[in-house]
Amino acid sequence: MIGHEYRCDICGEDNDNPTRWIVIRCDSSQLTIYKWTKEAADAPGARHYCGEAHAQVYVSRWLEAACS
Ligand SMILES: [Zn+2]
């Protein structure tokens, strides 16, 4: 996996070693936030965010969708 890049789901920023990024996994009833680990980042369905602000954007969208 040398050179594998992750991309922020909100802003599209690329980073091949995003140690301070955030990982989110969710389905329609549950959302889980992980601090960055390679295991969490590479898990099926994991979404990647460049920081707290962009993770929060997704959490807000998810909550709105889940409640509508
Ligand atoms: Zn971002």
N, CA, C, O and the ligand as a Tripos MOL2 file, in Angstrom:
@<TRIPOS>MOLECULE
protein
  273   271    69     0     0
PROTEIN
NO_CHARGES

@<TRIPOS>ATOM
      1 N           0.8320   -1.1980    0.0000 N.3       1 MET1
      2 CA          0.0000    0.0000    0.0000 C.3       1 MET1
      3 C           0.8700    1.2530    0.0000 C.2       1 MET1
      4 O           0.3910    2.3230    0.3750 O.2       1 MET1
      5 N           2.1070    1.1540   -0.4010 N.am      2 ILE2
      6 CA          2.9790    2.3400   -0.4430 C.3       2 ILE2
      7 C           2.4010    3.3630   -1.4180 C.2       2 ILE2
      8 O           2.0360    3.0310   -2.5460 O.2       2 ILE2
      9 N           2.3270    4.6040   -0.9650 N.am      3 GLY3
     10 CA          1.8280    5.6630   -1.8310 C.3       3 GLY3
     11 C           0.3220    5.7650   -1.8720 C.2       3 GLY3
     12 O          -0.2220    6.6020   -2.5930 O.2       3 GLY3
     13 N          -0.3630    4.9250   -1.1060 N.am      4 HIS4
     14 CA         -1.8280    5.0160   -1.0900 C.3       4 HIS4
     15 C          -2.2520    6.3440   -0.4840 C.2       4 HIS4
     16 O          -1.7670    6.7300    0.5790 O.2       4 HIS4
     17 N          -3.1460    7.0340   -1.1520 N.am      5 GLU5
     18 CA         -3.5830    8.3270   -0.6560 C.3       5 GLU5
     19 C          -5.0270    8.2500   -0.1910 C.2       5 GLU5
     20 O          -5.8560    7.5480   -0.7700 O.2       5 GLU5
     21 N          -5.2960    8.9820    0.8540 N.am      6 TYR6
     22 CA         -6.6560    9.1270    1.3520 C.3       6 TYR6
     23 C          -7.1610   10.4960    0.9370 C.2       6 TYR6
     24 O          -6.3750   11.4300    0.7730 O.2       6 TYR6
     25 N          -8.4580   10.6160    0.7710 N.am      7 ARG7
     26 CA         -9.0470   11.8770    0.3240 C.3       7 ARG7
     27 C         -10.1560   12.2740    1.2800 C.2       7 ARG7
     28 O         -11.0160   11.4660    1.6300 O.2       7 ARG7
     29 N         -10.1210   13.5390    1.6980 N.am      8 CYS8
     30 CA        -11.1850   14.0450    2.5720 C.3       8 CYS8
     31 C         -12.5110   14.0160    1.8280 C.2       8 CYS8
     32 O         -12.6120   14.4750    0.6900 O.2       8 CYS8
     33 N         -13.5230   13.4700    2.4880 N.am      9 ASP9
     34 CA        -14.8330   13.3070    1.8720 C.3       9 ASP9
     35 C         -15.5340   14.6510    1.6430 C.2       9 ASP9
     36 O         -16.4630   14.7280    0.8390 O.2       9 ASP9
     37 N         -15.1040   15.7030    2.3340 N.am     10 ILE10
     38 CA        -15.7440   17.0090    2.2140 C.3      10 ILE10
     39 C         -15.0050   17.9140    1.2320 C.2      10 ILE10
     40 O         -15.6120   18.4340    0.2960 O.2      10 ILE10
     41 N         -13.7040   18.1070    1.4350 N.am     11 CYS11
     42 CA        -12.9770   19.1040    0.6360 C.3      11 CYS11
     43 C         -12.1070   18.4840   -0.4530 C.2      11 CYS11
     44 O         -11.5980   19.2010   -1.3140 O.2      11 CYS11
     45 N         -11.9280   17.1590   -0.4290 N.am     12 GLY12
     46 CA        -11.1590   16.5210   -1.4890 C.3      12 GLY12
     47 C          -9.6550   16.5810   -1.3130 C.2      12 GLY12
     48 O          -8.9130   16.1660   -2.2030 O.2      12 GLY12
     49 N          -9.1900   17.0920   -0.1780 N.am     13 GLU13
     50 CA         -7.7520   17.1420    0.0610 C.3      13 GLU13
     51 C          -7.1740   15.7320    0.1120 C.2      13 GLU13
     52 O          -7.7700   14.8230    0.6910 O.2      13 GLU13
     53 N          -6.0020   15.5640   -0.5050 N.am     14 ASP14
     54 CA         -5.3140   14.2720   -0.4950 C.3      14 ASP14
     55 C          -4.2050   14.2760    0.5440 C.2      14 ASP14
     56 O          -3.5860   15.3070    0.8030 O.2      14 ASP14
     57 N          -3.9600   13.1140    1.1370 N.am     15 ASN15
     58 CA         -2.8440   12.9910    2.0670 C.3      15 ASN15
     59 C          -2.4710   11.5180    2.1210 C.2      15 ASN15
     60 O          -3.3390   10.6590    2.2720 O.2      15 ASN15
     61 N          -1.1770   11.2240    1.9970 N.am     16 ASP16
     62 CA         -0.7840    9.8060    2.0350 C.3      16 ASP16
     63 C          -0.3520    9.3610    3.4330 C.2      16 ASP16
     64 O          -0.0570    8.1840    3.6410 O.2      16 ASP16
     65 N          -0.3110   10.2850    4.3890 N.am     17 ASN17
     66 CA          0.0060    9.8860    5.7690 C.3      17 ASN17
     67 C          -0.7310   10.8020    6.7500 C.2      17 ASN17
     68 O          -0.1120   11.5520    7.5060 O.2      17 ASN17
     69 N          -2.0640   10.7260    6.7190 N.am     18 PRO18
     70 CA         -2.8740   11.7080    7.4570 C.3      18 PRO18
     71 C          -3.0810   11.3150    8.9130 C.2      18 PRO18
     72 O          -4.1840   10.9390    9.3090 O.2      18 PRO18
     73 N          -2.0390   11.4010    9.6960 N.am     19 THR19
     74 CA         -2.1040   10.8690   11.0570 C.3      19 THR19
     75 C          -3.0570   11.6350   11.9630 C.2      19 THR19
     76 O          -3.4610   11.1170   13.0040 O.2      19 THR19
     77 N          -3.4290   12.8640   11.5880 N.am     20 ARG20
     78 CA         -4.3490   13.6370   12.4230 C.3      20 ARG20
     79 C          -5.7410   13.6990   11.8180 C.2      20 ARG20
     80 O          -6.5750   14.4780   12.2790 O.2      20 ARG20
     81 N          -6.0030   12.9210   10.8260 N.am     21 TRP21
     82 CA         -7.3290   12.8930   10.2260 C.3      21 TRP21
     83 C          -8.2870   12.0630   11.0860 C.2      21 TRP21
     84 O          -7.9040   11.4590   12.0880 O.2      21 TRP21
     85 N          -9.5230   12.0630   10.6560 N.am     22 ILE22
     86 CA        -10.5860   11.3830   11.3920 C.3      22 ILE22
     87 C         -11.2880   10.4030   10.4570 C.2      22 ILE22
     88 O         -11.4840   10.6840    9.2750 O.2      22 ILE22
     89 N         -11.6560    9.2670   10.9980 N.am     23 VAL23
     90 CA        -12.3560    8.2370   10.2320 C.3      23 VAL23
     91 C         -13.7760    8.1060   10.7760 C.2      23 VAL23
     92 O         -13.9850    8.0810   11.9890 O.2      23 VAL23
     93 N         -14.7350    8.0220    9.8830 N.am     24 ILE24
     94 CA        -16.1260    7.7890   10.2870 C.3      24 ILE24
     95 C         -16.6520    6.5590    9.5530 C.2      24 ILE24
     96 O         -16.4460    6.3860    8.3520 O.2      24 ILE24
     97 N         -17.3330    5.7180   10.3150 N.am     25 ARG25
     98 CA        -18.0750    4.6170    9.7040 C.3      25 ARG25
     99 C         -19.5050    4.7290   10.1850 C.2      25 ARG25
    100 O         -19.7600    5.0380   11.3490 O.2      25 ARG25
    101 N         -20.4410    4.4730    9.2780 N.am     26 CYS26
    102 CA        -21.8300    4.6260    9.6900 C.3      26 CYS26
    103 C         -22.7400    3.7720    8.8190 C.2      26 CYS26
    104 O         -22.3830    3.3440    7.7220 O.2      26 CYS26
    105 N         -23.9240    3.5460    9.3570 N.am     27 ASP27
    106 CA        -25.0290    3.0420    8.5510 C.3      27 ASP27
    107 C         -26.2250    3.9200    8.8970 C.2      27 ASP27
    108 O         -26.0540    4.9840    9.4930 O.2      27 ASP27
    109 N         -27.4200    3.4960    8.5380 N.am     28 SER28
    110 CA        -28.5560    4.3980    8.6990 C.3      28 SER28
    111 C         -28.9320    4.6200   10.1610 C.2      28 SER28
    112 O         -29.6560    5.5690   10.4600 O.2      28 SER28
    113 N         -28.4690    3.7840   11.0720 N.am     29 SER29
    114 CA        -28.8760    3.9180   12.4720 C.3      29 SER29
    115 C         -27.7270    4.2090   13.4270 C.2      29 SER29
    116 O         -27.9660    4.4900   14.6020 O.2      29 SER29
    117 N         -26.4980    4.1480   12.9570 N.am     30 GLN30
    118 CA        -25.3650    4.3120   13.8700 C.3      30 GLN30
    119 C         -24.2080    4.9470   13.1280 C.2      30 GLN30
    120 O         -23.9320    4.6180   11.9750 O.2      30 GLN30
    121 N         -23.5210    5.8860   13.8230 N.am     31 LEU31
    122 CA        -22.3310    6.5250   13.2570 C.3      31 LEU31
    123 C         -21.2300    6.4390   14.3010 C.2      31 LEU31
    124 O         -21.4430    6.7590   15.4700 O.2      31 LEU31
    125 N         -20.0600    6.0070   13.8740 N.am     32 THR32
    126 CA        -18.9380    5.8490   14.7960 C.3      32 THR32
    127 C         -17.7660    6.6680   14.2890 C.2      32 THR32
    128 O         -17.4110    6.6080   13.1120 O.2      32 THR32
    129 N         -17.1600    7.4440   15.2060 N.am     33 ILE33
    130 CA        -16.0060    8.2740   14.8640 C.3      33 ILE33
    131 C         -14.7600    7.6280   15.4610 C.2      33 ILE33
    132 O         -14.7360    7.2580   16.6350 O.2      33 ILE33
    133 N         -13.7270    7.4990   14.6300 N.am     34 TYR34
    134 CA        -12.4660    6.9210   15.0630 C.3      34 TYR34
    135 C         -11.3630    7.9590   14.9310 C.2      34 TYR34
    136 O         -11.3290    8.7160   13.9610 O.2      34 TYR34
    137 N         -10.4590    7.9940   15.9090 N.am     35 LYS35
    138 CA         -9.1900    8.6670   15.6470 C.3      35 LYS35
    139 C          -8.4550    7.8490   14.5940 C.2      35 LYS35
    140 O          -8.6770    6.6460   14.4570 O.2      35 LYS35
    141 N          -7.5720    8.5220   13.8480 N.am     36 TRP36
    142 CA         -6.9520    7.8730   12.6990 C.3      36 TRP36
    143 C          -6.0990    6.6840   13.1070 C.2      36 TRP36
    144 O          -5.1700    6.8120   13.9050 O.2      36 TRP36
    145 N          -6.4260    5.5300   12.5490 N.am     37 THR37
    146 CA         -5.5100    4.3980   12.5540 C.3      37 THR37
    147 C          -5.6090    3.7900   11.1720 C.2      37 THR37
    148 O          -6.6300    3.9330   10.5000 O.2      37 THR37
    149 N          -4.5770    3.1250   10.7490 N.am     38 LYS38
    150 CA         -4.6020    2.5280    9.4240 C.3      38 LYS38
    151 C          -5.7100    1.4840    9.3370 C.2      38 LYS38
    152 O          -6.3580    1.3350    8.3010 O.2      38 LYS38
    153 N          -5.9190    0.7650   10.4340 N.am     39 GLU39
    154 CA         -6.9450   -0.2700   10.4330 C.3      39 GLU39
    155 C          -8.3260    0.3480   10.2250 C.2      39 GLU39
    156 O          -9.1240   -0.1480    9.4300 O.2      39 GLU39
    157 N          -8.5970    1.4310   10.9450 N.am     40 ALA40
    158 CA         -9.9040    2.0830   10.7970 C.3      40 ALA40
    159 C         -10.0400    2.6950    9.4040 C.2      40 ALA40
    160 O         -11.0970    2.6050    8.7800 O.2      40 ALA40
    161 N          -8.9770    3.3110    8.9290 N.am     41 ALA41
    162 CA         -9.0430    4.0160    7.6450 C.3      41 ALA41
    163 C          -9.2560    3.0700    6.4740 C.2      41 ALA41
    164 O          -9.8960    3.4280    5.4860 O.2      41 ALA41
    165 N          -8.7220    1.8700    6.5880 N.am     42 ASP42
    166 CA         -8.7990    0.9240    5.4770 C.3      42 ASP42
    167 C         -10.0010   -0.0160    5.5850 C.2      42 ASP42
    168 O         -10.1990   -0.8640    4.7160 O.2      42 ASP42
    169 N         -10.7960    0.1250    6.6320 N.am     43 ALA43
    170 CA        -11.9490   -0.7460    6.8000 C.3      43 ALA43
    171 C         -12.9800   -0.4860    5.7030 C.2      43 ALA43
    172 O         -13.1090    0.6450    5.2320 O.2      43 ALA43
    173 N         -13.7140   -1.5180    5.2930 N.am     44 PRO44
    174 CA        -14.7440   -1.3220    4.2660 C.3      44 PRO44
    175 C         -15.7730   -0.2830    4.7000 C.2      44 PRO44
    176 O         -16.2820   -0.3380    5.8200 O.2      44 PRO44
    177 N         -16.0740    0.6510    3.8250 N.am     45 GLY45
    178 CA        -17.0820    1.6540    4.1230 C.3      45 GLY45
    179 C         -16.5870    2.8340    4.9340 C.2      45 GLY45
    180 O         -17.3620    3.7450    5.2260 O.2      45 GLY45
    181 N         -15.3130    2.8430    5.3070 N.am     46 ALA46
    182 CA        -14.7910    3.9600    6.0990 C.3      46 ALA46
    183 C         -14.7370    5.2290    5.2600 C.2      46 ALA46
    184 O         -14.4080    5.1890    4.0740 O.2      46 ALA46
    185 N         -15.0630    6.3530    5.8860 N.am     47 ARG47
    186 CA        -14.9550    7.6650    5.2610 C.3      47 ARG47
    187 C         -13.8530    8.4320    5.9750 C.2      47 ARG47
    188 O         -13.6050    8.2230    7.1630 O.2      47 ARG47
    189 N         -13.2000    9.3150    5.2470 N.am     48 HIS48
    190 CA        -12.0100    9.9820    5.7680 C.3      48 HIS48
    191 C         -12.2060   11.4940    5.7620 C.2      48 HIS48
    192 O         -12.7400   12.0550    4.8050 O.2      48 HIS48
    193 N         -11.7710   12.1480    6.8370 N.am     49 TYR49
    194 CA        -11.9480   13.6000    6.9790 C.3      49 TYR49
    195 C         -10.6540   14.2280    7.4450 C.2      49 TYR49
    196 O          -9.9430   13.6740    8.2830 O.2      49 TYR49
    197 N         -10.3490   15.4220    6.8770 N.am     50 CYS50
    198 CA         -9.0500   16.0540    7.1290 C.3      50 CYS50
    199 C          -8.9670   16.6670    8.5110 C.2      50 CYS50
    200 O          -7.8810   17.0570    8.9420 O.2      50 CYS50
    201 N         -10.0740   16.7630    9.2140 N.am     51 GLY51
    202 CA        -10.0180   17.3290   10.5560 C.3      51 GLY51
    203 C         -11.3950   17.3570   11.1700 C.2      51 GLY51
    204 O         -12.3810   16.9330   10.5690 O.2      51 GLY51
    205 N         -11.4350   17.8710   12.3920 N.am     52 GLU52
    206 CA        -12.6910   17.8890   13.1420 C.3      52 GLU52
    207 C         -13.7830   18.6490   12.4000 C.2      52 GLU52
    208 O         -14.9350   18.2190   12.3630 O.2      52 GLU52
    209 N         -13.4130   19.7810   11.8100 N.am     53 ALA53
    210 CA        -14.4270   20.6080   11.1660 C.3      53 ALA53
    211 C         -15.1430   19.8430   10.0600 C.2      53 ALA53
    212 O         -16.3680   19.9040    9.9560 O.2      53 ALA53
    213 N         -14.3910   19.1260    9.2350 N.am     54 HIS54
    214 CA        -15.0310   18.4250    8.1280 C.3      54 HIS54
    215 C         -15.7230   17.1550    8.5930 C.2      54 HIS54
    216 O         -16.7130   16.7390    7.9920 O.2      54 HIS54
    217 N         -15.2250   16.5360    9.6470 N.am     55 ALA55
    218 CA        -15.9590   15.4050   10.2220 C.3      55 ALA55
    219 C         -17.3190   15.8830   10.7290 C.2      55 ALA55
    220 O         -18.3260   15.1920   10.5760 O.2      55 ALA55
    221 N         -17.3370   17.0760   11.3350 N.am     56 GLN56
    222 CA        -18.5990   17.5970   11.8630 C.3      56 GLN56
    223 C         -19.5890   17.9150   10.7480 C.2      56 GLN56
    224 O         -20.7970   17.7520   10.9220 O.2      56 GLN56
    225 N         -19.0850   18.3630    9.6150 N.am     57 VAL57
    226 CA        -19.9780   18.6140    8.4820 C.3      57 VAL57
    227 C         -20.7170   17.3310    8.1260 C.2      57 VAL57
    228 O         -21.9290   17.3380    7.9120 O.2      57 VAL57
    229 N         -19.9750   16.2340    8.0660 N.am     58 TYR58
    230 CA        -20.6180   14.9830    7.6980 C.3      58 TYR58
    231 C         -21.5800   14.5040    8.7790 C.2      58 TYR58
    232 O         -22.6680   14.0140    8.4770 O.2      58 TYR58
    233 N         -21.1730   14.6490   10.0490 N.am     59 VAL59
    234 CA        -22.0520   14.2280   11.1430 C.3      59 VAL59
    235 C         -23.3690   14.9990   11.0720 C.2      59 VAL59
    236 O         -24.4420   14.4210   11.2470 O.2      59 VAL59
    237 N         -23.2860   16.3020   10.8150 N.am     60 SER60
    238 CA        -24.5040   17.1060   10.7170 C.3      60 SER60
    239 C         -25.3880   16.6300    9.5740 C.2      60 SER60
    240 O         -26.6020   16.5090    9.7340 O.2      60 SER60
    241 N         -24.7870   16.3630    8.4290 N.am     61 ARG61
    242 CA        -25.5660   15.8730    7.2810 C.3      61 ARG61
    243 C         -26.2190   14.5420    7.6140 C.2      61 ARG61
    244 O         -27.3850   14.3080    7.2980 O.2      61 ARG61
    245 N         -25.4630   13.6950    8.2440 N.am     62 TRP62
    246 CA        -25.9880   12.3550    8.5680 C.3      62 TRP62
    247 C         -27.1770   12.4680    9.5360 C.2      62 TRP62
    248 O         -28.1970   11.7990    9.3650 O.2      62 TRP62
    249 N         -27.0230   13.3300   10.5590 N.am     63 LEU63
    250 CA        -28.1200   13.5060   11.5180 C.3      63 LEU63
    251 C         -29.3590   14.0560   10.8370 C.2      63 LEU63
    252 O         -30.4700   13.6000   11.1070 O.2      63 LEU63
    253 N         -29.1820   15.0310    9.9570 N.am     64 GLU64
    254 CA        -30.3340   15.6100    9.2580 C.3      64 GLU64
    255 C         -31.0260   14.5540    8.3930 C.2      64 GLU64
    256 O         -32.2540   14.4830    8.3430 O.2      64 GLU64
    257 N         -30.2310   13.7520    7.7270 N.am     65 ALA65
    258 CA        -30.8210   12.7310    6.8630 C.3      65 ALA65
    259 C         -31.5440   11.6800    7.6900 C.2      65 ALA65
    260 O         -32.6070   11.1920    7.3040 O.2      65 ALA65
    261 N         -30.9520   11.3310    8.8470 N.am     66 ALA66
    262 CA        -31.5350   10.2840    9.6670 C.3      66 ALA66
    263 C         -32.8400   10.7370   10.2990 C.2      66 ALA66
    264 O         -33.6940    9.9150   10.6310 O.2      66 ALA66
    265 N         -32.9960   12.0620   10.4670 N.am     67 CYS67
    266 CA        -34.1850   12.5740   11.1420 C.3      67 CYS67
    267 C         -35.2770   13.0150   10.1760 C.2      67 CYS67
    268 O         -36.3840   13.3370   10.6090 O.2      67 CYS67
    269 N         -34.9950   13.0350    8.9030 N.am     68 SER68
    270 CA        -35.9910   13.5420    7.9560 C.3      68 SER68
    271 C         -36.8470   12.4180    7.4070 C.2      68 SER68
    272 O         -37.7400   12.6610    6.5950 O.2      68 SER68
    273 ZN        -11.4820   18.3670    4.3980 Zn       69 ZN69
@<TRIPOS>BOND
     1     1     2 1
     2     2     3 1
     3     3     4 2
     4     3     5 am
     5     5     6 1
     6     6     7 1
     7     7     8 2
     8     7     9 am
     9     9    10 1
    10    10    11 1
    11    11    12 2
    12    11    13 am
    13    13    14 1
    14    14    15 1
    15    15    16 2
    16    15    17 am
    17    17    18 1
    18    18    19 1
    19    19    20 2
    20    19    21 am
    21    21    22 1
    22    22    23 1
    23    23    24 2
    24    23    25 am
    25    25    26 1
    26    26    27 1
    27    27    28 2
    28    27    29 am
    29    29    30 1
    30    30    31 1
    31    31    32 2
    32    31    33 am
    33    33    34 1
    34    34    35 1
    35    35    36 2
    36    35    37 am
    37    37    38 1
    38    38    39 1
    39    39    40 2
    40    39    41 am
    41    41    42 1
    42    42    43 1
    43    43    44 2
    44    43    45 am
    45    45    46 1
    46    46    47 1
    47    47    48 2
    48    47    49 am
    49    49    50 1
    50    50    51 1
    51    51    52 2
    52    51    53 am
    53    53    54 1
    54    54    55 1
    55    55    56 2
    56    55    57 am
    57    57    58 1
    58    58    59 1
    59    59    60 2
    60    59    61 am
    61    61    62 1
    62    62    63 1
    63    63    64 2
    64    63    65 am
    65    65    66 1
    66    66    67 1
    67    67    68 2
    68    67    69 am
    69    69    70 1
    70    70    71 1
    71    71    72 2
    72    71    73 am
    73    73    74 1
    74    74    75 1
    75    75    76 2
    76    75    77 am
    77    77    78 1
    78    78    79 1
    79    79    80 2
    80    79    81 am
    81    81    82 1
    82    82    83 1
    83    83    84 2
    84    83    85 am
    85    85    86 1
    86    86    87 1
    87    87    88 2
    88    87    89 am
    89    89    90 1
    90    90    91 1
    91    91    92 2
    92    91    93 am
    93    93    94 1
    94    94    95 1
    95    95    96 2
    96    95    97 am
    97    97    98 1
    98    98    99 1
    99    99   100 2
   100    99   101 am
   101   101   102 1
   102   102   103 1
   103   103   104 2
   104   103   105 am
   105   105   106 1
   106   106   107 1
   107   107   108 2
   108   107   109 am
   109   109   110 1
   110   110   111 1
   111   111   112 2
   112   111   113 am
   113   113   114 1
   114   114   115 1
   115   115   116 2
   116   115   117 am
   117   117   118 1
   118   118   119 1
   119   119   120 2
   120   119   121 am
   121   121   122 1
   122   122   123 1
   123   123   124 2
   124   123   125 am
   125   125   126 1
   126   126   127 1
   127   127   128 2
   128   127   129 am
   129   129   130 1
   130   130   131 1
   131   131   132 2
   132   131   133 am
   133   133   134 1
   134   134   135 1
   135   135   136 2
   136   135   137 am
   137   137   138 1
   138   138   139 1
   139   139   140 2
   140   139   141 am
   141   141   142 1
   142   142   143 1
   143   143   144 2
   144   143   145 am
   145   145   146 1
   146   146   147 1
   147   147   148 2
   148   147   149 am
   149   149   150 1
   150   150   151 1
   151   151   152 2
   152   151   153 am
   153   153   154 1
   154   154   155 1
   155   155   156 2
   156   155   157 am
   157   157   158 1
   158   158   159 1
   159   159   160 2
   160   159   161 am
   161   161   162 1
   162   162   163 1
   163   163   164 2
   164   163   165 am
   165   165   166 1
   166   166   167 1
   167   167   168 2
   168   167   169 am
   169   169   170 1
   170   170   171 1
   171   171   172 2
   172   171   173 am
   173   173   174 1
   174   174   175 1
   175   175   176 2
   176   175   177 am
   177   177   178 1
   178   178   179 1
   179   179   180 2
   180   179   181 am
   181   181   182 1
   182   182   183 1
   183   183   184 2
   184   183   185 am
   185   185   186 1
   186   186   187 1
   187   187   188 2
   188   187   189 am
   189   189   190 1
   190   190   191 1
   191   191   192 2
   192   191   193 am
   193   193   194 1
   194   194   195 1
   195   195   196 2
   196   195   197 am
   197   197   198 1
   198   198   199 1
   199   199   200 2
   200   199   201 am
   201   201   202 1
   202   202   203 1
   203   203   204 2
   204   203   205 am
   205   205   206 1
   206   206   207 1
   207   207   208 2
   208   207   209 am
   209   209   210 1
   210   210   211 1
   211   211   212 2
   212   211   213 am
   213   213   214 1
   214   214   215 1
   215   215   216 2
   216   215   217 am
   217   217   218 1
   218   218   219 1
   219   219   220 2
   220   219   221 am
   221   221   222 1
   222   222   223 1
   223   223   224 2
   224   223   225 am
   225   225   226 1
   226   226   227 1
   227   227   228 2
   228   227   229 am
   229   229   230 1
   230   230   231 1
   231   231   232 2
   232   231   233 am
   233   233   234 1
   234   234   235 1
   235   235   236 2
   236   235   237 am
   237   237   238 1
   238   238   239 1
   239   239   240 2
   240   239   241 am
   241   241   242 1
   242   242   243 1
   243   243   244 2
   244   243   245 am
   245   245   246 1
   246   246   247 1
   247   247   248 2
   248   247   249 am
   249   249   250 1
   250   250   251 1
   251   251   252 2
   252   251   253 am
   253   253   254 1
   254   254   255 1
   255   255   256 2
   256   255   257 am
   257   257   258 1
   258   258   259 1
   259   259   260 2
   260   259   261 am
   261   261   262 1
   262   262   263 1
   263   263   264 2
   264   263   265 am
   265   265   266 1
   266   266   267 1
   267   267   268 2
   268   267   269 am
   269   269   270 1
   270   270   271 1
   271   271   272 2
@<TRIPOS>SUBSTRUCTURE
     1 MET1         2 RESIDUE 1 A MET
     2 ILE2         6 RESIDUE 1 A ILE
     3 GLY3        10 RESIDUE 1 A GLY
     4 HIS4        14 RESIDUE 1 A HIS
     5 GLU5        18 RESIDUE 1 A GLU
     6 TYR6        22 RESIDUE 1 A TYR
     7 ARG7        26 RESIDUE 1 A ARG
     8 CYS8        30 RESIDUE 1 A CYS
     9 ASP9        34 RESIDUE 1 A ASP
    10 ILE10       38 RESIDUE 1 A ILE
    11 CYS11       42 RESIDUE 1 A CYS
    12 GLY12       46 RESIDUE 1 A GLY
    13 GLU13       50 RESIDUE 1 A GLU
    14 ASP14       54 RESIDUE 1 A ASP
    15 ASN15       58 RESIDUE 1 A ASN
    16 ASP16       62 RESIDUE 1 A ASP
    17 ASN17       66 RESIDUE 1 A ASN
    18 PRO18       70 RESIDUE 1 A PRO
    19 THR19       74 RESIDUE 1 A THR
    20 ARG20       78 RESIDUE 1 A ARG
    21 TRP21       82 RESIDUE 1 A TRP
    22 ILE22       86 RESIDUE 1 A ILE
    23 VAL23       90 RESIDUE 1 A VAL
    24 ILE24       94 RESIDUE 1 A ILE
    25 ARG25       98 RESIDUE 1 A ARG
    26 CYS26      102 RESIDUE 1 A CYS
    27 ASP27      106 RESIDUE 1 A ASP
    28 SER28      110 RESIDUE 1 A SER
    29 SER29      114 RESIDUE 1 A SER
    30 GLN30      118 RESIDUE 1 A GLN
    31 LEU31      122 RESIDUE 1 A LEU
    32 THR32      126 RESIDUE 1 A THR
    33 ILE33      130 RESIDUE 1 A ILE
    34 TYR34      134 RESIDUE 1 A TYR
    35 LYS35      138 RESIDUE 1 A LYS
    36 TRP36      142 RESIDUE 1 A TRP
    37 THR37      146 RESIDUE 1 A THR
    38 LYS38      150 RESIDUE 1 A LYS
    39 GLU39      154 RESIDUE 1 A GLU
    40 ALA40      158 RESIDUE 1 A ALA
    41 ALA41      162 RESIDUE 1 A ALA
    42 ASP42      166 RESIDUE 1 A ASP
    43 ALA43      170 RESIDUE 1 A ALA
    44 PRO44      174 RESIDUE 1 A PRO
    45 GLY45      178 RESIDUE 1 A GLY
    46 ALA46      182 RESIDUE 1 A ALA
    47 ARG47      186 RESIDUE 1 A ARG
    48 HIS48      190 RESIDUE 1 A HIS
    49 TYR49      194 RESIDUE 1 A TYR
    50 CYS50      198 RESIDUE 1 A CYS
    51 GLY51      202 RESIDUE 1 A GLY
    52 GLU52      206 RESIDUE 1 A GLU
    53 ALA53      210 RESIDUE 1 A ALA
    54 HIS54      214 RESIDUE 1 A HIS
    55 ALA55      218 RESIDUE 1 A ALA
    56 GLN56      222 RESIDUE 1 A GLN
    57 VAL57      226 RESIDUE 1 A VAL
    58 TYR58      230 RESIDUE 1 A TYR
    59 VAL59      234 RESIDUE 1 A VAL
    60 SER60      238 RESIDUE 1 A SER
    61 ARG61      242 RESIDUE 1 A ARG
    62 TRP62      246 RESIDUE 1 A TRP
    63 LEU63      250 RESIDUE 1 A LEU
    64 GLU64      254 RESIDUE 1 A GLU
    65 ALA65      258 RESIDUE 1 A ALA
    66 ALA66      262 RESIDUE 1 A ALA
    67 CYS67      266 RESIDUE 1 A CYS
    68 SER68      270 RESIDUE 1 A SER
    69 ZN69       273 GROUP 0 **** ****
